[in-house]
Amino acid sequence: MTTIQIISSVFILIGVFFMLISSIGLIRLPDFYIRNSASTKALALGIGIILLGIIIFYNETEIFMELGAIFFFIFLITPLSAHVISRAATKTKVKFWEKTNLTELKDYLEEKD
């Protein structure tokens, strides 16, 4: 194996690790909102690191441009979709975890009632 293959493999394995942490978070975390936040953050980071490993492996301008665009749109869309999903869950009255601090959301939650 060459050095580039080893470096690329390390980045891909790190990305897979973050995606594994994300999937464990979906099972272990207590609340829909916390699960949504953790899964989107770790998943986006994991995909980004995997794409970086692929870019390093191929080392071509065309691949860099294509994967760079994918990377950009994932980081653009992931927080937006997480926000929309969480907002829809709030409007449909999905329960918060009992230990969640809702002081900042108090006015918003009272407006809906």
Biopython code that builds the backbone (N, CA, C, O; Angstrom):
import numpy as np
from Bio.PDB.StructureBuilder import StructureBuilder

atoms = [
    (1, "MET", "N", (0.841, -1.193, 0.000)),
    (1, "MET", "CA", (0.000, 0.000, 0.000)),
    (1, "MET", "C", (0.876, 1.243, 0.000)),
    (1, "MET", "O", (1.909, 1.303, 0.667)),
    (2, "THR", "N", (0.444, 2.209, -0.750)),
    (2, "THR", "CA", (1.180, 3.458, -0.792)),
    (2, "THR", "C", (0.742, 4.361, 0.349)),
    (2, "THR", "O", (-0.243, 4.093, 1.037)),
    (3, "THR", "N", (1.484, 5.419, 0.530)),
    (3, "THR", "CA", (1.172, 6.387, 1.586)),
    (3, "THR", "C", (-0.187, 7.030, 1.358)),
    (3, "THR", "O", (-0.940, 7.230, 2.311)),
    (4, "ILE", "N", (-0.512, 7.354, 0.122)),
    (4, "ILE", "CA", (-1.801, 7.992, -0.184)),
    (4, "ILE", "C", (-2.948, 7.045, 0.147)),
    (4, "ILE", "O", (-3.979, 7.482, 0.658)),
    (5, "GLN", "N", (-2.784, 5.773, -0.132)),
    (5, "GLN", "CA", (-3.838, 4.811, 0.195)),
    (5, "GLN", "C", (-4.026, 4.699, 1.709)),
    (5, "GLN", "O", (-5.154, 4.580, 2.188)),
    (6, "ILE", "N", (-2.953, 4.737, 2.441)),
    (6, "ILE", "CA", (-3.042, 4.651, 3.902)),
    (6, "ILE", "C", (-3.725, 5.895, 4.470)),
    (6, "ILE", "O", (-4.610, 5.787, 5.319)),
    (7, "ILE", "N", (-3.314, 7.070, 4.004)),
    (7, "ILE", "CA", (-3.922, 8.323, 4.488)),
    (7, "ILE", "C", (-5.401, 8.364, 4.129)),
    (7, "ILE", "O", (-6.234, 8.747, 4.950)),
    (8, "SER", "N", (-5.724, 7.973, 2.913)),
    (8, "SER", "CA", (-7.118, 7.944, 2.472)),
    (8, "SER", "C", (-7.930, 6.971, 3.318)),
    (8, "SER", "O", (-9.051, 7.280, 3.722)),
    (9, "SER", "N", (-7.373, 5.808, 3.582)),
    (9, "SER", "CA", (-8.067, 4.808, 4.395)),
    (9, "SER", "C", (-8.305, 5.305, 5.815)),
    (9, "SER", "O", (-9.354, 5.036, 6.401)),
    (10, "VAL", "N", (-7.348, 6.022, 6.364)),
    (10, "VAL", "CA", (-7.506, 6.571, 7.710)),
    (10, "VAL", "C", (-8.647, 7.574, 7.742)),
    (10, "VAL", "O", (-9.468, 7.544, 8.659)),
    (11, "PHE", "N", (-8.712, 8.467, 6.750)),
    (11, "PHE", "CA", (-9.808, 9.439, 6.701)),
    (11, "PHE", "C", (-11.154, 8.739, 6.541)),
    (11, "PHE", "O", (-12.128, 9.117, 7.192)),
    (12, "ILE", "N", (-11.216, 7.736, 5.693)),
    (12, "ILE", "CA", (-12.475, 7.020, 5.495)),
    (12, "ILE", "C", (-12.884, 6.307, 6.777)),
    (12, "ILE", "O", (-14.062, 6.320, 7.134)),
    (13, "LEU", "N", (-11.947, 5.691, 7.469)),
    (13, "LEU", "CA", (-12.272, 5.014, 8.729)),
    (13, "LEU", "C", (-12.717, 5.992, 9.813)),
    (13, "LEU", "O", (-13.608, 5.679, 10.603)),
    (14, "ILE", "N", (-12.106, 7.167, 9.854)),
    (14, "ILE", "CA", (-12.546, 8.186, 10.810)),
    (14, "ILE", "C", (-13.974, 8.627, 10.491)),
    (14, "ILE", "O", (-14.794, 8.793, 11.394)),
    (15, "GLY", "N", (-14.267, 8.814, 9.202)),
    (15, "GLY", "CA", (-15.630, 9.167, 8.796)),
    (15, "GLY", "C", (-16.631, 8.093, 9.144)),
    (15, "GLY", "O", (-17.737, 8.393, 9.593)),
    (16, "VAL", "N", (-16.256, 6.842, 8.942)),
    (16, "VAL", "CA", (-17.131, 5.731, 9.306)),
    (16, "VAL", "C", (-17.343, 5.702, 10.825)),
    (16, "VAL", "O", (-18.440, 5.390, 11.289)),
    (17, "PHE", "N", (-16.311, 6.022, 11.593)),
    (17, "PHE", "CA", (-16.442, 6.090, 13.049)),
    (17, "PHE", "C", (-17.482, 7.136, 13.456)),
    (17, "PHE", "O", (-18.319, 6.874, 14.320)),
    (18, "PHE", "N", (-17.432, 8.315, 12.839)),
    (18, "PHE", "CA", (-18.411, 9.357, 13.169)),
    (18, "PHE", "C", (-19.825, 8.928, 12.785)),
    (18, "PHE", "O", (-20.783, 9.233, 13.495)),
    (19, "MET", "N", (-19.955, 8.226, 11.673)),
    (19, "MET", "CA", (-21.276, 7.748, 11.276)),
    (19, "MET", "C", (-21.767, 6.655, 12.222)),
    (19, "MET", "O", (-22.966, 6.550, 12.480)),
    (20, "LEU", "N", (-20.849, 5.844, 12.740)),
    (20, "LEU", "CA", (-21.214, 4.836, 13.731)),
    (20, "LEU", "C", (-21.692, 5.504, 15.017)),
    (20, "LEU", "O", (-22.688, 5.088, 15.608)),
    (21, "ILE", "N", (-20.979, 6.539, 15.444)),
    (21, "ILE", "CA", (-21.398, 7.296, 16.631)),
    (21, "ILE", "C", (-22.789, 7.893, 16.409)),
    (21, "ILE", "O", (-23.613, 7.904, 17.323)),
    (22, "SER", "N", (-23.046, 8.383, 15.210)),
    (22, "SER", "CA", (-24.351, 8.938, 14.882)),
    (22, "SER", "C", (-25.443, 7.883, 14.995)),
    (22, "SER", "O", (-26.511, 8.152, 15.544)),
    (23, "SER", "N", (-25.185, 6.695, 14.483)),
    (23, "SER", "CA", (-26.206, 5.645, 14.550)),
    (23, "SER", "C", (-26.410, 5.152, 15.981)),
    (23, "SER", "O", (-27.530, 4.804, 16.355)),
    (24, "ILE", "N", (-25.364, 5.117, 16.775)),
    (24, "ILE", "CA", (-25.519, 4.754, 18.192)),
    (24, "ILE", "C", (-26.332, 5.825, 18.914)),
    (24, "ILE", "O", (-27.148, 5.515, 19.782)),
    (25, "GLY", "N", (-26.104, 7.086, 18.549)),
    (25, "GLY", "CA", (-26.870, 8.178, 19.141)),
    (25, "GLY", "C", (-28.352, 8.082, 18.839)),
    (25, "GLY", "O", (-29.177, 8.450, 19.676)),
    (26, "LEU", "N", (-28.706, 7.593, 17.659)),
    (26, "LEU", "CA", (-30.121, 7.428, 17.329)),
    (26, "LEU", "C", (-30.805, 6.415, 18.241)),
    (26, "LEU", "O", (-32.004, 6.509, 18.502)),
    (27, "ILE", "N", (-30.044, 5.465, 18.711)),
    (27, "ILE", "CA", (-30.615, 4.437, 19.571)),
    (27, "ILE", "C", (-30.584, 4.858, 21.040)),
    (27, "ILE", "O", (-31.549, 4.625, 21.768)),
    (28, "ARG", "N", (-29.503, 5.467, 21.476)),
    (28, "ARG", "CA", (-29.266, 5.680, 22.902)),
    (28, "ARG", "C", (-29.791, 7.003, 23.461)),
    (28, "ARG", "O", (-30.100, 7.074, 24.650)),
    (29, "LEU", "N", (-29.899, 8.024, 22.663)),
    (29, "LEU", "CA", (-30.291, 9.331, 23.201)),
    (29, "LEU", "C", (-31.772, 9.352, 23.565)),
    (29, "LEU", "O", (-32.567, 8.644, 22.946)),
    (30, "PRO", "N", (-32.155, 10.156, 24.563)),
    (30, "PRO", "CA", (-33.486, 10.035, 25.153)),
    (30, "PRO", "C", (-34.615, 10.774, 24.429)),
    (30, "PRO", "O", (-35.784, 10.504, 24.708)),
    (31, "ASP", "N", (-34.318, 11.670, 23.538)),
    (31, "ASP", "CA", (-35.313, 12.603, 23.035)),
    (31, "ASP", "C", (-35.213, 12.700, 21.515)),
    (31, "ASP", "O", (-34.128, 12.569, 20.948)),
    (32, "PHE", "N", (-36.346, 12.931, 20.862)),
    (32, "PHE", "CA", (-36.340, 13.098, 19.410)),
    (32, "PHE", "C", (-35.449, 14.259, 18.990)),
    (32, "PHE", "O", (-34.688, 14.138, 18.031)),
    (33, "TYR", "N", (-35.533, 15.359, 19.681)),
    (33, "TYR", "CA", (-34.786, 16.557, 19.303)),
    (33, "TYR", "C", (-33.286, 16.364, 19.475)),
    (33, "TYR", "O", (-32.503, 16.811, 18.636)),
    (34, "ILE", "N", (-32.886, 15.712, 20.539)),
    (34, "ILE", "CA", (-31.466, 15.445, 20.769)),
    (34, "ILE", "C", (-30.954, 14.446, 19.737)),
    (34, "ILE", "O", (-29.843, 14.588, 19.225)),
    (35, "ARG", "N", (-31.760, 13.445, 19.437)),
    (35, "ARG", "CA", (-31.385, 12.465, 18.404)),
    (35, "ARG", "C", (-31.218, 13.140, 17.054)),
    (35, "ARG", "O", (-30.267, 12.864, 16.323)),
    (36, "ASN", "N", (-32.133, 14.012, 16.734)),
    (36, "ASN", "CA", (-32.076, 14.725, 15.450)),
    (36, "ASN", "C", (-30.811, 15.564, 15.358)),
    (36, "ASN", "O", (-30.128, 15.553, 14.334)),
    (37, "SER", "N", (-30.502, 16.277, 16.407)),
    (37, "SER", "CA", (-29.313, 17.129, 16.409)),
    (37, "SER", "C", (-28.034, 16.315, 16.310)),
    (37, "SER", "O", (-27.160, 16.613, 15.495)),
    (38, "ALA", "N", (-27.929, 15.301, 17.129)),
    (38, "ALA", "CA", (-26.713, 14.484, 17.141)),
    (38, "ALA", "C", (-26.522, 13.735, 15.829)),
    (38, "ALA", "O", (-25.410, 13.638, 15.309)),
    (39, "SER", "N", (-27.608, 13.214, 15.311)),
    (39, "SER", "CA", (-27.457, 12.427, 14.085)),
    (39, "SER", "C", (-27.070, 13.311, 12.903)),
    (39, "SER", "O", (-26.246, 12.906, 12.082)),
    (40, "THR", "N", (-27.634, 14.490, 12.798)),
    (40, "THR", "CA", (-27.291, 15.335, 11.654)),
    (40, "THR", "C", (-25.871, 15.868, 11.746)),
    (40, "THR", "O", (-25.175, 15.949, 10.734)),
    (41, "LYS", "N", (-25.432, 16.232, 12.941)),
    (41, "LYS", "CA", (-24.075, 16.760, 13.081)),
    (41, "LYS", "C", (-23.023, 15.695, 12.810)),
    (41, "LYS", "O", (-22.104, 15.909, 12.020)),
    (42, "ALA", "N", (-23.158, 14.551, 13.463)),
    (42, "ALA", "CA", (-22.163, 13.491, 13.295)),
    (42, "ALA", "C", (-22.210, 12.898, 11.897)),
    (42, "ALA", "O", (-21.172, 12.548, 11.334)),
    (43, "LEU", "N", (-23.404, 12.784, 11.334)),
    (43, "LEU", "CA", (-23.537, 12.233, 9.997)),
    (43, "LEU", "C", (-22.900, 13.151, 8.962)),
    (43, "LEU", "O", (-22.183, 12.680, 8.078)),
    (44, "ALA", "N", (-23.151, 14.454, 9.059)),
    (44, "ALA", "CA", (-22.551, 15.396, 8.108)),
    (44, "ALA", "C", (-21.030, 15.407, 8.233)),
    (44, "ALA", "O", (-20.326, 15.457, 7.224)),
    (45, "LEU", "N", (-20.526, 15.360, 9.449)),
    (45, "LEU", "CA", (-19.082, 15.326, 9.651)),
    (45, "LEU", "C", (-18.494, 14.027, 9.100)),
    (45, "LEU", "O", (-17.445, 14.043, 8.456)),
    (46, "GLY", "N", (-19.164, 12.912, 9.352)),
    (46, "GLY", "CA", (-18.682, 11.626, 8.851)),
    (46, "GLY", "C", (-18.647, 11.571, 7.337)),
    (46, "GLY", "O", (-17.669, 11.101, 6.755)),
    (47, "ILE", "N", (-19.699, 12.044, 6.695)),
    (47, "ILE", "CA", (-19.729, 12.064, 5.231)),
    (47, "ILE", "C", (-18.652, 12.989, 4.696)),
    (47, "ILE", "O", (-17.992, 12.670, 3.707)),
    (48, "GLY", "N", (-18.470, 14.133, 5.342)),
    (48, "GLY", "CA", (-17.430, 15.064, 4.894)),
    (48, "GLY", "C", (-16.041, 14.466, 4.977)),
    (48, "GLY", "O", (-15.236, 14.653, 4.064)),
    (49, "ILE", "N", (-15.745, 13.761, 6.038)),
    (49, "ILE", "CA", (-14.417, 13.155, 6.191)),
    (49, "ILE", "C", (-14.235, 12.000, 5.203)),
    (49, "ILE", "O", (-13.144, 11.812, 4.664)),
    (50, "ILE", "N", (-15.293, 11.229, 4.964)),
    (50, "ILE", "CA", (-15.204, 10.170, 3.959)),
    (50, "ILE", "C", (-14.943, 10.759, 2.582)),
    (50, "ILE", "O", (-14.112, 10.244, 1.835)),
    (51, "LEU", "N", (-15.641, 11.827, 2.241)),
    (51, "LEU", "CA", (-15.412, 12.482, 0.943)),
    (51, "LEU", "C", (-13.992, 13.023, 0.850)),
    (51, "LEU", "O", (-13.378, 12.969, -0.216)),
    (52, "LEU", "N", (-13.470, 13.539, 1.942)),
    (52, "LEU", "CA", (-12.087, 14.012, 1.954)),
    (52, "LEU", "C", (-11.120, 12.865, 1.691)),
    (52, "LEU", "O", (-10.148, 13.027, 0.953)),
    (53, "GLY", "N", (-11.383, 11.709, 2.289)),
    (53, "GLY", "CA", (-10.553, 10.538, 2.032)),
    (53, "GLY", "C", (-10.602, 10.109, 0.582)),
    (53, "GLY", "O", (-9.583, 9.701, 0.025)),
    (54, "ILE", "N", (-11.774, 10.195, -0.042)),
    (54, "ILE", "CA", (-11.897, 9.841, -1.459)),
    (54, "ILE", "C", (-11.160, 10.846, -2.327)),
    (54, "ILE", "O", (-10.515, 10.470, -3.306)),
    (55, "ILE", "N", (-11.252, 12.115, -1.977)),
    (55, "ILE", "CA", (-10.529, 13.159, -2.732)),
    (55, "ILE", "C", (-9.026, 12.909, -2.660)),
    (55, "ILE", "O", (-8.328, 13.019, -3.668)),
    (56, "ILE", "N", (-8.533, 12.577, -1.484)),
    (56, "ILE", "CA", (-7.094, 12.310, -1.327)),
    (56, "ILE", "C", (-6.689, 11.092, -2.151)),
    (56, "ILE", "O", (-5.625, 11.091, -2.770)),
    (57, "PHE", "N", (-7.525, 10.060, -2.166)),
    (57, "PHE", "CA", (-7.188, 8.841, -2.883)),
    (57, "PHE", "C", (-7.093, 9.079, -4.390)),
    (57, "PHE", "O", (-6.120, 8.662, -5.019)),
    (58, "TYR", "N", (-8.090, 9.742, -4.975)),
    (58, "TYR", "CA", (-8.095, 9.922, -6.425)),
    (58, "TYR", "C", (-7.190, 11.061, -6.887)),
    (58, "TYR", "O", (-6.572, 10.956, -7.946)),
    (59, "ASN", "N", (-7.099, 12.138, -6.124)),
    (59, "ASN", "CA", (-6.182, 13.245, -6.399)),
    (59, "ASN", "C", (-6.304, 13.773, -7.824)),
    (59, "ASN", "O", (-5.302, 13.958, -8.514)),
    (60, "GLU", "N", (-7.535, 14.011, -8.257)),
    (60, "GLU", "CA", (-7.803, 14.581, -9.577)),
    (60, "GLU", "C", (-8.697, 15.801, -9.417)),
    (60, "GLU", "O", (-9.528, 15.861, -8.511)),
    (61, "THR", "N", (-8.519, 16.763, -10.298)),
    (61, "THR", "CA", (-9.282, 18.008, -10.215)),
    (61, "THR", "C", (-10.766, 17.769, -10.423)),
    (61, "THR", "O", (-11.588, 18.349, -9.714)),
    (62, "GLU", "N", (-11.122, 16.926, -11.383)),
    (62, "GLU", "CA", (-12.535, 16.669, -11.667)),
    (62, "GLU", "C", (-13.226, 16.003, -10.470)),
    (62, "GLU", "O", (-14.342, 16.375, -10.106)),
    (63, "ILE", "N", (-12.567, 15.037, -9.872)),
    (63, "ILE", "CA", (-13.113, 14.370, -8.682)),
    (63, "ILE", "C", (-13.238, 15.370, -7.537)),
    (63, "ILE", "O", (-14.230, 15.370, -6.809)),
    (64, "PHE", "N", (-12.224, 16.224, -7.383)),
    (64, "PHE", "CA", (-12.255, 17.241, -6.332)),
    (64, "PHE", "C", (-13.449, 18.168, -6.510)),
    (64, "PHE", "O", (-14.131, 18.494, -5.538)),
    (65, "MET", "N", (-13.707, 18.595, -7.736)),
    (65, "MET", "CA", (-14.827, 19.505, -7.990)),
    (65, "MET", "C", (-16.169, 18.817, -7.710)),
    (65, "MET", "O", (-17.050, 19.411, -7.088)),
    (66, "GLU", "N", (-16.326, 17.577, -8.165)),
    (66, "GLU", "CA", (-17.583, 16.874, -7.955)),
    (66, "GLU", "C", (-17.835, 16.597, -6.473)),
    (66, "GLU", "O", (-18.921, 16.863, -5.960)),
    (67, "LEU", "N", (-16.837, 16.068, -5.803)),
    (67, "LEU", "CA", (-17.014, 15.763, -4.384)),
    (67, "LEU", "C", (-17.073, 17.023, -3.537)),
    (67, "LEU", "O", (-17.720, 17.041, -2.489)),
    (68, "GLY", "N", (-16.403, 18.074, -3.984)),
    (68, "GLY", "CA", (-16.506, 19.355, -3.293)),
    (68, "GLY", "C", (-17.923, 19.909, -3.354)),
    (68, "GLY", "O", (-18.420, 20.469, -2.377)),
    (69, "ALA", "N", (-18.574, 19.750, -4.515)),
    (69, "ALA", "CA", (-19.966, 20.191, -4.646)),
    (69, "ALA", "C", (-20.884, 19.362, -3.746)),
    (69, "ALA", "O", (-21.781, 19.906, -3.101)),
    (70, "ILE", "N", (-20.659, 18.050, -3.703)),
    (70, "ILE", "CA", (-21.451, 17.185, -2.824)),
    (70, "ILE", "C", (-21.252, 17.601, -1.365)),
    (70, "ILE", "O", (-22.216, 17.717, -0.608)),
    (71, "PHE", "N", (-20.002, 17.821, -0.982)),
    (71, "PHE", "CA", (-19.643, 18.256, 0.358)),
    (71, "PHE", "C", (-20.347, 19.566, 0.713)),
    (71, "PHE", "O", (-20.905, 19.700, 1.802)),
    (72, "PHE", "N", (-20.319, 20.525, -0.204)),
    (72, "PHE", "CA", (-20.946, 21.832, 0.010)),
    (72, "PHE", "C", (-22.449, 21.689, 0.224)),
    (72, "PHE", "O", (-23.000, 22.273, 1.156)),
    (73, "PHE", "N", (-23.112, 20.919, -0.630)),
    (73, "PHE", "CA", (-24.561, 20.805, -0.529)),
    (73, "PHE", "C", (-24.994, 20.003, 0.697)),
    (73, "PHE", "O", (-26.048, 20.276, 1.271)),
    (74, "ILE", "N", (-24.202, 19.027, 1.100)),
    (74, "ILE", "CA", (-24.541, 18.292, 2.319)),
    (74, "ILE", "C", (-24.470, 19.225, 3.517)),
    (74, "ILE", "O", (-25.363, 19.210, 4.364)),
    (75, "PHE", "N", (-23.421, 20.037, 3.601)),
    (75, "PHE", "CA", (-23.308, 20.962, 4.722)),
    (75, "PHE", "C", (-24.276, 22.127, 4.628)),
    (75, "PHE", "O", (-24.529, 22.800, 5.627)),
    (76, "LEU", "N", (-24.822, 22.375, 3.448)),
    (76, "LEU", "CA", (-25.832, 23.405, 3.290)),
    (76, "LEU", "C", (-27.216, 22.874, 3.657)),
    (76, "LEU", "O", (-27.990, 23.570, 4.314)),
    (77, "ILE", "N", (-27.528, 21.662, 3.244)),
    (77, "ILE", "CA", (-28.865, 21.111, 3.405)),
    (77, "ILE", "C", (-29.090, 20.444, 4.767)),
    (77, "ILE", "O", (-30.200, 20.502, 5.298)),
    (78, "THR", "N", (-28.077, 19.822, 5.332)),
    (78, "THR", "CA", (-28.258, 19.061, 6.575)),
    (78, "THR", "C", (-28.786, 19.916, 7.736)),
    (78, "THR", "O", (-29.761, 19.512, 8.369)),
    (79, "PRO", "N", (-28.195, 21.071, 8.045)),
    (79, "PRO", "CA", (-28.752, 21.868, 9.151)),
    (79, "PRO", "C", (-30.148, 22.405, 8.845)),
    (79, "PRO", "O", (-30.990, 22.512, 9.737)),
    (80, "LEU", "N", (-30.383, 22.738, 7.589)),
    (80, "LEU", "CA", (-31.694, 23.240, 7.199)),
    (80, "LEU", "C", (-32.761, 22.163, 7.380)),
    (80, "LEU", "O", (-33.828, 22.432, 7.931)),
    (81, "SER", "N", (-32.480, 20.969, 6.926)),
    (81, "SER", "CA", (-33.464, 19.890, 7.066)),
    (81, "SER", "C", (-33.673, 19.523, 8.534)),
    (81, "SER", "O", (-34.800, 19.241, 8.940)),
    (82, "ALA", "N", (-32.616, 19.524, 9.326)),
    (82, "ALA", "CA", (-32.764, 19.230, 10.759)),
    (82, "ALA", "C", (-33.644, 20.281, 11.434)),
    (82, "ALA", "O", (-34.472, 19.954, 12.284)),
    (83, "HIS", "N", (-33.460, 21.531, 11.052)),
    (83, "HIS", "CA", (-34.266, 22.610, 11.627)),
    (83, "HIS", "C", (-35.736, 22.451, 11.242)),
    (83, "HIS", "O", (-36.619, 22.594, 12.088)),
    (84, "VAL", "N", (-35.999, 22.157, 9.974)),
    (84, "VAL", "CA", (-37.377, 22.009, 9.510)),
    (84, "VAL", "C", (-38.052, 20.828, 10.193)),
    (84, "VAL", "O", (-39.209, 20.927, 10.602)),
    (85, "ILE", "N", (-37.347, 19.724, 10.319)),
    (85, "ILE", "CA", (-37.912, 18.540, 10.971)),
    (85, "ILE", "C", (-38.187, 18.820, 12.446)),
    (85, "ILE", "O", (-39.240, 18.438, 12.957)),
    (86, "SER", "N", (-37.261, 19.478, 13.134)),
    (86, "SER", "CA", (-37.466, 19.794, 14.549)),
    (86, "SER", "C", (-38.601, 20.790, 14.743)),
    (86, "SER", "O", (-39.369, 20.686, 15.700)),
    (87, "ARG", "N", (-38.705, 21.737, 13.850)),
    (87, "ARG", "CA", (-39.794, 22.710, 13.953)),
    (87, "ARG", "C", (-41.148, 22.042, 13.729)),
    (87, "ARG", "O", (-42.118, 22.343, 14.424)),
    (88, "ALA", "N", (-41.206, 21.141, 12.764)),
    (88, "ALA", "CA", (-42.451, 20.404, 12.532)),
    (88, "ALA", "C", (-42.795, 19.539, 13.740)),
    (88, "ALA", "O", (-43.965, 19.408, 14.100)),
    (89, "ALA", "N", (-41.787, 18.955, 14.361)),
    (89, "ALA", "CA", (-42.034, 18.146, 15.556)),
    (89, "ALA", "C", (-42.548, 19.016, 16.694)),
    (89, "ALA", "O", (-43.423, 18.591, 17.448)),
    (90, "THR", "N", (-42.022, 20.217, 16.828)),
    (90, "THR", "CA", (-42.490, 21.129, 17.875)),
    (90, "THR", "C", (-43.937, 21.533, 17.620)),
    (90, "THR", "O", (-44.738, 21.586, 18.553)),
    (91, "LYS", "N", (-44.278, 21.817, 16.370)),
    (91, "LYS", "CA", (-45.648, 22.218, 16.043)),
    (91, "LYS", "C", (-46.644, 21.081, 16.243)),
    (91, "LYS", "O", (-47.813, 21.327, 16.544)),
    (92, "THR", "N", (-46.196, 19.853, 16.080)),
    (92, "THR", "CA", (-47.091, 18.713, 16.296)),
    (92, "THR", "C", (-47.008, 18.193, 17.729)),
    (92, "THR", "O", (-47.521, 17.118, 18.042)),
    (93, "LYS", "N", (-46.359, 18.963, 18.588)),
    (93, "LYS", "CA", (-46.279, 18.709, 20.029)),
    (93, "LYS", "C", (-45.591, 17.389, 20.394)),
    (93, "LYS", "O", (-46.067, 16.649, 21.255)),
    (94, "VAL", "N", (-44.481, 17.108, 19.737)),
    (94, "VAL", "CA", (-43.649, 15.978, 20.148)),
    (94, "VAL", "C", (-43.014, 16.366, 21.475)),
    (94, "VAL", "O", (-42.451, 17.452, 21.611)),
    (95, "LYS", "N", (-43.107, 15.483, 22.436)),
    (95, "LYS", "CA", (-42.655, 15.780, 23.802)),
    (95, "LYS", "C", (-41.139, 15.948, 23.881)),
    (95, "LYS", "O", (-40.376, 15.248, 23.214)),
    (96, "PHE", "N", (-40.731, 16.898, 24.716)),
    (96, "PHE", "CA", (-39.321, 17.095, 25.034)),
    (96, "PHE", "C", (-38.937, 16.163, 26.177)),
    (96, "PHE", "O", (-39.790, 15.699, 26.933)),
    (97, "TRP", "N", (-37.654, 15.902, 26.286)),
    (97, "TRP", "CA", (-37.138, 15.137, 27.419)),
    (97, "TRP", "C", (-37.350, 15.975, 28.670)),
    (97, "TRP", "O", (-37.235, 17.200, 28.621)),
    (98, "GLU", "N", (-37.660, 15.326, 29.798)),
    (98, "GLU", "CA", (-37.990, 16.085, 31.018)),
    (98, "GLU", "C", (-36.830, 16.916, 31.539)),
    (98, "GLU", "O", (-37.063, 17.886, 32.259)),
    (99, "LYS", "N", (-35.591, 16.577, 31.206)),
    (99, "LYS", "CA", (-34.433, 17.350, 31.678)),
    (99, "LYS", "C", (-34.010, 18.451, 30.706)),
    (99, "LYS", "O", (-33.018, 19.138, 30.950)),
    (100, "THR", "N", (-34.744, 18.626, 29.615)),
    (100, "THR", "CA", (-34.405, 19.667, 28.647)),
    (100, "THR", "C", (-34.751, 21.032, 29.208)),
    (100, "THR", "O", (-35.845, 21.231, 29.737)),
    (101, "ASN", "N", (-33.828, 21.971, 29.094)),
    (101, "ASN", "CA", (-34.043, 23.338, 29.550)),
    (101, "ASN", "C", (-34.800, 24.095, 28.460)),
    (101, "ASN", "O", (-34.252, 24.353, 27.388)),
    (102, "LEU", "N", (-36.031, 24.442, 28.724)),
    (102, "LEU", "CA", (-36.895, 25.093, 27.728)),
    (102, "LEU", "C", (-37.091, 26.577, 27.983)),
    (102, "LEU", "O", (-38.032, 27.163, 27.448)),
    (103, "THR", "N", (-36.232, 27.209, 28.786)),
    (103, "THR", "CA", (-36.433, 28.619, 29.107)),
    (103, "THR", "C", (-36.356, 29.512, 27.879)),
    (103, "THR", "O", (-37.104, 30.485, 27.781)),
    (104, "GLU", "N", (-35.472, 29.204, 26.943)),
    (104, "GLU", "CA", (-35.357, 30.028, 25.738)),
    (104, "GLU", "C", (-36.533, 29.820, 24.784)),
    (104, "GLU", "O", (-36.843, 30.701, 23.982)),
    (105, "LEU", "N", (-37.180, 28.679, 24.865)),
    (105, "LEU", "CA", (-38.316, 28.383, 23.989)),
    (105, "LEU", "C", (-39.662, 28.699, 24.632)),
    (105, "LEU", "O", (-40.703, 28.486, 24.011)),
    (106, "LYS", "N", (-39.659, 29.195, 25.847)),
    (106, "LYS", "CA", (-40.910, 29.405, 26.595)),
    (106, "LYS", "C", (-41.883, 30.289, 25.821)),
    (106, "LYS", "O", (-43.055, 29.937, 25.683)),
    (107, "ASP", "N", (-41.423, 31.422, 25.319)),
    (107, "ASP", "CA", (-42.318, 32.334, 24.586)),
    (107, "ASP", "C", (-42.851, 31.679, 23.326)),
    (107, "ASP", "O", (-44.031, 31.822, 23.007)),
    (108, "TYR", "N", (-42.005, 30.967, 22.611)),
    (108, "TYR", "CA", (-42.431, 30.311, 21.373)),
    (108, "TYR", "C", (-43.465, 29.224, 21.646)),
    (108, "TYR", "O", (-44.459, 29.108, 20.928)),
    (109, "LEU", "N", (-43.227, 28.434, 22.680)),
    (109, "LEU", "CA", (-44.148, 27.356, 23.008)),
    (109, "LEU", "C", (-45.500, 27.885, 23.507)),
    (109, "LEU", "O", (-46.531, 27.257, 23.269)),
    (110, "GLU", "N", (-45.502, 29.034, 24.195)),
    (110, "GLU", "CA", (-46.746, 29.618, 24.685)),
    (110, "GLU", "C", (-47.535, 30.274, 23.562)),
    (110, "GLU", "O", (-48.762, 30.329, 23.637)),
    (111, "GLU", "N", (-46.862, 30.778, 22.512)),
    (111, "GLU", "CA", (-47.547, 31.394, 21.378)),
    (111, "GLU", "C", (-48.457, 30.413, 20.681)),
    (111, "GLU", "O", (-49.537, 30.785, 20.223)),
    (112, "LYS", "N", (-48.043, 29.183, 20.594)),
    (112, "LYS", "CA", (-48.788, 28.171, 19.848)),
    (112, "LYS", "C", (-50.097, 27.790, 20.511)),
    (112, "LYS", "O", (-51.057, 27.429, 19.830)),
    (113, "ASP", "N", (-50.144, 27.868, 21.837)),
    (113, "ASP", "CA", (-51.340, 27.403, 22.556)),
    (113, "ASP", "C", (-52.477, 28.345, 22.464)),
    (113, "ASP", "O", (-53.543, 28.081, 23.020)),
]
sb = StructureBuilder()
sb.init_structure("model")
sb.init_model(0)
sb.init_chain("A")
sb.init_seg("    ")
for serial, (resi, resn, name, xyz) in enumerate(atoms, 1):
    if name == "N":
        sb.init_residue(resn, " ", resi, " ")
    sb.init_atom(name, np.array(xyz, "f"), 0.0, 1.0, " ", f" {name:<3s}", serial, name[0])
structure = sb.get_structure()
